[in-house]
């Protein structure tokens, strides 16, 4: 099992490791291939594009016809936008909606990890699409690839000190764990190439980045709507007696992925690692990632996630290795207790005299239809919300503050978040599309007048 702790040689590493090492911090030949009049990127660039939040794919609907006629695949690209904590502004949502109409396949998808995805983008339109996303103050960098992915959080948009402090911690972690390479701005945003005698430094990811993707989520004490046990790094925000943020319980090594007939792969549940103070969480998160960078398996990508590192070396070894790197003593993890899972659907108090509404879209995909349909409703609600929405992690729900309390819309008489007959059958009606979901894997919108909408999704 080859890892960076053994040597700096690439012998025994997977091919992806050679591509990353030779990429000049994720540049490769992407910029040059963008100028070529070809429908697709080369093999090495295809791997590097993932770090920029882009997957090269082909049109599955046209695949069979192309094969029958002996034609090449119809290449297209998928763009994934990170939305840290699931908080998305109305302007950012509408910007993605416009991008999907102009350069994608007229659909905007909400993922179960609080991301937006745009499908069907052609190579000639990819740069314009990413520039438009950047103009909306979001980024695709780190949406895919062997780095820290989008950091998730409970979508509940309560207006109190505890939630504000948690969001500040998430923002600090995102800043620390995002790749520092200037390649993204140079390639997609026409950033100036800075010539310097000093080499560019990726202080966390270095030349090789991580052996595999790394997923982090943040839960709130008592509310496990983001499923902390299924993530590489799970952080539980704990309340103090005064209602403020007291600290974080940290768990590591979760993951639901496995490969059929590959016994070296398996599902794992995240296990408790430590308790840390609020000001220590960023450093701890960084060093957890750094240990995986140095000791994760780089010879077999199916065996390269953090859960396998911990299974092979033991939790005690992992805790000791992290403790050596942080500048403080790790405290024993505290016990956790969970309430029944709350999807945050329907009307709820949000703490500032207003209500927020959790919506259950029947499908994670919003499609453009002339002057009607759930997409038009979502755009209208996005403008009306003013403060934005939040994406959930369970069934991709959305929560968003909408209105102040009034007799016209009391909590006891919700404005059609559920109809009684359908609710009794266990399937809520979607506020956006007024349809009953065909399966239990929808998305939820939460909208509010005072805080940004949030994406929430169920795994």
LINQUIMO-V899843 format. One record per backbone hydrogen bond with DSSP energy under -1.0 kcal/mol. CO is the residue of the C=O (numbers start at 0). NH is the residue of the N-H. If there is no record, write none. Layout:
co,nh
CO,NH
CO,NH
This chain:
co,nh
1,297
2,5
9,12
13,16
14,18
15,19
16,20
17,21
19,22
22,26
22,27
26,29
28,32
29,33
35,37
41,45
42,46
43,47
44,48
47,50
48,53
49,52
50,141
52,79
54,77
56,75
58,61
61,65
62,66
63,67
64,68
65,70
72,74
73,58
75,56
76,120
77,54
78,117
80,115
82,85
83,86
85,390
85,454
87,388
88,92
89,93
90,94
91,95
92,96
93,97
94,98
95,99
96,100
97,101
98,102
98,103
99,105
105,367
107,365
108,116
110,113
114,110
115,80
116,108
117,78
118,104
120,76
121,124
124,128
125,129
126,130
127,131
128,132
129,133
130,134
132,137
133,136
138,81
139,142
144,146
145,209
146,213
150,84
151,217
155,157
157,159
159,163
160,164
161,165
162,166
163,167
164,168
165,169
166,170
167,171
168,172
169,173
170,174
171,175
172,176
173,177
181,185
182,186
183,187
184,190
201,205
204,208
213,148
214,232
215,151
216,234
218,236
219,222
221,338
223,226
226,229
227,230
228,269
230,253
231,252
232,216
233,250
234,218
235,248
236,220
237,245
237,246
239,242
243,239
246,237
247,275
248,235
249,272
249,273
250,233
251,270
254,267
258,261
261,264
267,254
270,251
273,249
274,330
275,247
276,279
279,283
280,284
281,285
282,286
283,287
284,288
285,289
286,290
287,291
288,292
289,293
290,294
291,295
293,4
297,13
299,302
300,303
304,307
304,308
305,309
306,310
307,311
308,312
309,313
313,317
314,318
315,319
316,320
317,321
318,322
319,323
321,325
330,274
345,357
347,355
349,158
352,404
353,349
354,401
355,347
356,399
356,446
357,345
358,397
358,444
360,442
363,109
365,107
368,371
372,376
373,377
374,378
375,379
376,380
377,381
378,382
379,383
380,384
384,386
387,447
388,87
389,398
389,453
389,454
390,455
396,391
396,455
397,358
398,389
398,445
398,453
399,356
399,446
399,447
402,354
409,412
413,415
418,422
419,423
421,426
422,425
429,433
434,429
442,360
444,358
445,399
446,356
452,87
452,388
452,389
453,390
453,398
453,445
454,391
455,392
455,443
